[in-house]
């Protein structure tokens, strides 16, 4: 068997941007991960 040289990109999703979710998403963004977020209101997602 041979190994593939295709680069896989990791996508991380965060649902809920309360105290824990926003901290989690912020730290992932600082480490250059692609982060997709969802929250009931857009207001909490604006700082990210």
C-alpha positions as CSV (number, residue, x, y, z in Angstrom):
1,X,0.0,0.0,0.0
2,X,1.1,3.5,-0.7
3,X,0.4,6.6,1.3
4,X,-1.4,9.5,-0.2
5,X,0.3,12.9,-0.5
6,X,-2.9,14.8,-0.5
7,X,-3.1,17.4,2.3
8,X,-6.2,17.2,4.4
9,X,-7.6,20.3,5.8
10,X,-9.2,20.2,9.2
11,X,-12.4,22.2,9.8
12,X,-13.6,22.8,13.3
13,X,-17.1,23.8,14.3
14,X,-18.2,25.5,17.5
15,X,-21.8,25.6,18.4
16,X,-22.7,28.2,21.0
17,X,-20.5,31.2,21.8
18,X,-21.0,31.6,25.5
19,X,-18.0,31.9,27.8
20,X,-16.6,28.5,27.0
21,X,-17.4,28.4,23.2
22,X,-16.1,31.9,22.5
23,X,-12.8,31.2,24.4
24,X,-12.5,27.8,22.6
25,X,-13.1,29.4,19.1
26,X,-10.7,32.4,19.9
27,X,-7.8,30.1,20.9
28,X,-8.3,27.9,17.8
29,X,-8.3,31.0,15.5
30,X,-5.1,32.2,17.2
31,X,-3.5,28.9,16.3
32,X,-4.6,29.4,12.6
33,X,-7.3,26.7,12.5
34,X,-10.3,27.2,10.2
35,X,-13.2,27.7,12.6
36,X,-16.9,27.8,11.7
37,X,-19.2,29.0,14.5
38,X,-22.9,29.0,15.1
39,X,-24.8,31.0,17.7
40,X,-28.5,32.0,18.1
41,X,-27.5,35.7,17.8
42,X,-24.9,37.2,15.5
43,X,-23.8,39.7,18.2
44,X,-21.6,37.2,20.0
45,X,-19.9,36.1,16.7
46,X,-18.8,39.6,15.7
47,X,-15.6,39.8,17.8
48,X,-14.4,36.6,16.2
